[in-house]
């Protein structure tokens, strides 16, 4: 174990019921007697392990065939900001990973600042988030650009003010330590505390960044990894942003083609006109948001967010079509509901901190950092990459909250294949909207990993809609047998 961390690595987890996390009907699975929860203590700063600490929530579902148990498999669903506890709880309680669970304890943890871990990253109150969703950044005049930049700055200041406030923690100091490099260190500590000599890990989306950082820092401690929906660690942040945005347009085009083949499609029967028809439907919301029965309004931003959410999986396309049909008839409730799901808003009006953490971790990792002299150029490229999302305003200089961040981001580096890393498995989907296929190809090349291609329009594949990927992935994690090169799941 790393020197100076003996006390942390030797701690014992006090496993108990997860029922306290069942704060709504959507979270009732936490009441399952098969799930166990505990708290892991990690140092806030690994440069000062005798200083302040952070409490990470951990969940496990023990292996069902104890005599054949191999160890633990730790998961992370992505984000950044996604709850690993909730992810492992869902796949455990509902049997999504029943075959894997026979020989492995299913384990999830909430990274520092995320979900049920303490302190939590928090940038806005629930009321502030509701109000912020009504605001759409416009760029027709310098005054509008200045207003949008002021909103970004206020968000950043809110992160420093609200984060850790209940615990008396300095928000800026905490935000400086939520980066992925530290999460990878936390993951190694969790591996050891669970009693595993080497790590077995599944990371989806941003979870692949955690896995990659772990592979870089602790290559000799890796047993097996599935990195699904990959982030290329060597990608330029600007190019990566444009590629992801183009991925959403590709998914939208796939949806449009599917929609045009249905009995009725709110975007018409010609897929080539779907983007223009969508814009005709949602752009009026820029000037006149649609009032909803609960007192809120559906803004242009909410309409695009709801549509983006449906691009993550083809299984949501039917619901999107229904919601867009309602919108055309003057009812925005269904589309707002899909947007609420993306934003983490429950039926009581409370927001999870997923999107707060998404921004904060991206800022400190440097993955959202755009040089000031490239802001206008990026805005132009984004508008061209996904015209269905565009406001139609001149693409110019709105700054990301990271431009006003109260902590210094990590310096960008380059990754080469870590010495001592066993061959792991990267899964990449051809029309993945959020993590483009080529990013998976590049990550596999960088790590010397096997690449499994999944043909489809979906964000990630393992333990999702691909039975082929499920079989290959579970076989690999259990036996360490990797698929042949150039294997594709249809």
WOPEKA-V285572 format. One record per pair of residues at least 24 apart in sequence whose ideal C-beta (glycine too) atoms are under 6 Angstrom apart, sorted by sequence separation. I is the first residue (numbers start at 1). J is the second residue. D is the distance in whole Angstrom. If there is no record, write none. Layout:
# WOPEKA-V285572
i=I j=J d=D
i=I j=J d=D
This chain:
# WOPEKA-V285572
i=14 j=38 d=6
i=36 j=60 d=5
i=84 j=108 d=4
i=199 j=223 d=6
i=200 j=224 d=5
i=201 j=225 d=5
i=202 j=226 d=5
i=203 j=227 d=5
i=204 j=228 d=5
i=205 j=229 d=4
i=13 j=38 d=4
i=84 j=109 d=5
i=85 j=110 d=5
i=198 j=223 d=4
i=204 j=229 d=5
i=424 j=449 d=5
i=425 j=450 d=5
i=426 j=451 d=5
i=427 j=452 d=5
i=429 j=454 d=4
i=430 j=455 d=5
i=434 j=459 d=5
i=35 j=61 d=6
i=59 j=85 d=4
i=84 j=110 d=6
i=431 j=457 d=4
i=433 j=459 d=6
i=34 j=61 d=5
i=83 j=110 d=5
i=183 j=210 d=5
i=187 j=214 d=5
i=429 j=456 d=6
i=432 j=459 d=5
i=57 j=85 d=5
i=59 j=88 d=5
i=180 j=209 d=5
i=184 j=213 d=4
i=306 j=335 d=4
i=309 j=338 d=5
i=429 j=458 d=5
i=59 j=89 d=5
i=85 j=115 d=6
i=180 j=210 d=6
i=184 j=214 d=4
i=188 j=218 d=5
i=417 j=447 d=6
i=61 j=92 d=3
i=73 j=104 d=4
i=85 j=116 d=6
i=415 j=446 d=6
i=417 j=448 d=5
i=452 j=483 d=6
i=83 j=115 d=4
i=123 j=155 d=6
i=181 j=213 d=6
i=303 j=335 d=6
i=306 j=338 d=4
i=368 j=400 d=5
i=429 j=461 d=5
i=450 j=482 d=4
i=70 j=103 d=5
i=72 j=105 d=4
i=74 j=107 d=5
i=75 j=108 d=5
i=81 j=114 d=6
i=180 j=213 d=5
i=184 j=217 d=5
i=306 j=339 d=4
i=309 j=342 d=4
i=369 j=402 d=6
i=69 j=103 d=6
i=70 j=104 d=6
i=124 j=158 d=5
i=298 j=332 d=3
i=302 j=336 d=6
i=305 j=339 d=4
i=368 j=402 d=5
i=427 j=461 d=5
i=68 j=103 d=5
i=72 j=107 d=5
i=123 j=158 d=5
i=427 j=462 d=6
i=452 j=487 d=6
i=453 j=488 d=4
i=454 j=489 d=5
i=455 j=490 d=5
i=123 j=159 d=4
i=64 j=101 d=6
i=65 j=102 d=5
i=302 j=339 d=4
i=305 j=342 d=5
i=64 j=102 d=5
i=298 j=336 d=5
i=363 j=402 d=4
i=63 j=103 d=6
i=122 j=162 d=4
i=292 j=332 d=6
i=369 j=409 d=6
i=18 j=59 d=6
i=63 j=104 d=6
i=122 j=163 d=6
i=292 j=333 d=6
i=63 j=105 d=5
i=121 j=163 d=5
i=290 j=332 d=4
i=359 j=401 d=6
i=363 j=405 d=5
i=62 j=105 d=5
i=364 j=407 d=6
i=366 j=409 d=4
i=5 j=49 d=6
i=292 j=336 d=6
i=366 j=410 d=5
i=4 j=49 d=5
i=60 j=105 d=5
i=61 j=106 d=4
i=119 j=164 d=4
i=364 j=409 d=5
i=365 j=410 d=6
i=366 j=412 d=5
i=60 j=107 d=5
i=119 j=167 d=5
i=59 j=108 d=5
i=119 j=169 d=5
i=58 j=109 d=5
i=425 j=476 d=5
i=56 j=109 d=5
i=57 j=110 d=5
i=35 j=89 d=6
i=119 j=174 d=6
i=266 j=321 d=6
i=54 j=112 d=5
i=266 j=324 d=4
i=30 j=89 d=6
i=57 j=116 d=4
i=258 j=317 d=6
i=266 j=325 d=5
i=29 j=89 d=6
i=57 j=117 d=5
i=251 j=311 d=4
i=32 j=93 d=4
i=56 j=117 d=5
i=255 j=317 d=5
i=259 j=321 d=6
i=266 j=328 d=6
i=55 j=118 d=5
i=248 j=311 d=5
i=29 j=93 d=4
i=113 j=178 d=5
i=112 j=178 d=5
i=111 j=183 d=5
i=109 j=190 d=6
i=304 j=389 d=5
i=278 j=388 d=5
i=275 j=387 d=5
i=275 j=388 d=5
i=72 j=194 d=5
i=311 j=433 d=5
i=72 j=196 d=5
i=71 j=196 d=5
i=78 j=204 d=5
i=80 j=206 d=5
i=73 j=200 d=5
i=74 j=201 d=5
i=75 j=202 d=5
i=76 j=203 d=5
i=77 j=204 d=5
i=78 j=205 d=3
i=79 j=206 d=5
i=78 j=206 d=4
i=78 j=207 d=5
i=237 j=367 d=5
i=76 j=207 d=3
i=45 j=177 d=5
i=237 j=369 d=6
i=238 j=370 d=6
i=44 j=177 d=5
i=76 j=210 d=5
i=238 j=374 d=6
i=252 j=388 d=5
i=245 j=382 d=5
i=249 j=386 d=4
i=248 j=386 d=5
i=46 j=185 d=6
i=242 j=381 d=5
i=246 j=385 d=4
i=238 j=378 d=6
i=245 j=385 d=4
i=245 j=386 d=5
i=242 j=385 d=5
i=314 j=457 d=5
i=42 j=186 d=5
i=313 j=458 d=5
i=42 j=189 d=6
i=312 j=459 d=4
i=40 j=190 d=6
i=134 j=297 d=6
i=136 j=299 d=6
i=136 j=300 d=5
i=134 j=299 d=5
i=136 j=301 d=5
i=133 j=302 d=6
i=254 j=431 d=6
i=9 j=189 d=6
i=234 j=414 d=5
i=8 j=189 d=6
i=234 j=415 d=6
i=250 j=431 d=6
i=11 j=193 d=6
i=178 j=360 d=6
i=233 j=415 d=4
i=251 j=433 d=4
i=9 j=192 d=5
i=178 j=361 d=6
i=175 j=360 d=6
i=179 j=364 d=4
i=180 j=365 d=5
i=248 j=433 d=5
i=178 j=364 d=6
i=179 j=365 d=5
i=247 j=433 d=5
i=247 j=436 d=5
i=243 j=436 d=5
i=230 j=426 d=6
i=230 j=428 d=6
i=216 j=415 d=6
i=219 j=418 d=4
i=222 j=421 d=6
i=225 j=424 d=4
i=226 j=425 d=5
i=227 j=426 d=5
i=228 j=427 d=4
i=220 j=420 d=5
i=222 j=422 d=6
i=159 j=360 d=6
i=219 j=420 d=4
i=216 j=418 d=5
i=219 j=421 d=4
i=215 j=418 d=5
i=229 j=432 d=6
i=254 j=457 d=4
i=230 j=435 d=6
i=215 j=421 d=5
i=229 j=435 d=4
i=251 j=457 d=5
i=232 j=439 d=4
i=230 j=439 d=5
i=230 j=440 d=4
i=232 j=442 d=4
i=232 j=443 d=6
i=230 j=443 d=4
i=129 j=351 d=5
i=126 j=349 d=6
i=126 j=350 d=6
i=126 j=351 d=5
i=205 j=435 d=6
i=229 j=459 d=6
i=122 j=353 d=5
i=176 j=407 d=4
i=179 j=410 d=6
i=229 j=460 d=4
i=121 j=353 d=6
i=175 j=407 d=5
i=228 j=460 d=5
i=120 j=353 d=5
i=123 j=356 d=4
i=122 j=356 d=6
i=172 j=406 d=4
i=228 j=462 d=5
i=121 j=356 d=5
i=172 j=407 d=6
i=121 j=357 d=5
i=226 j=462 d=6
i=121 j=360 d=5
i=114 j=357 d=5
i=113 j=357 d=6
i=156 j=401 d=4
i=155 j=401 d=5
i=160 j=406 d=4
i=152 j=399 d=5
i=226 j=473 d=5
i=156 j=404 d=4
i=152 j=401 d=5
i=156 j=405 d=5
i=148 j=398 d=4
i=149 j=399 d=5
i=153 j=404 d=4
i=145 j=397 d=6
i=140 j=393 d=5
i=224 j=477 d=5
i=139 j=393 d=5
i=138 j=393 d=5
i=139 j=394 d=5
i=204 j=460 d=5
i=139 j=396 d=5
i=137 j=398 d=5
i=81 j=354 d=4
i=81 j=357 d=3
i=80 j=357 d=6
i=81 j=358 d=4
i=80 j=358 d=6
i=79 j=358 d=5
i=80 j=361 d=4
i=24 j=346 d=6
i=97 j=463 d=6
i=96 j=463 d=6
i=100 j=474 d=5
i=99 j=474 d=5
i=103 j=478 d=6
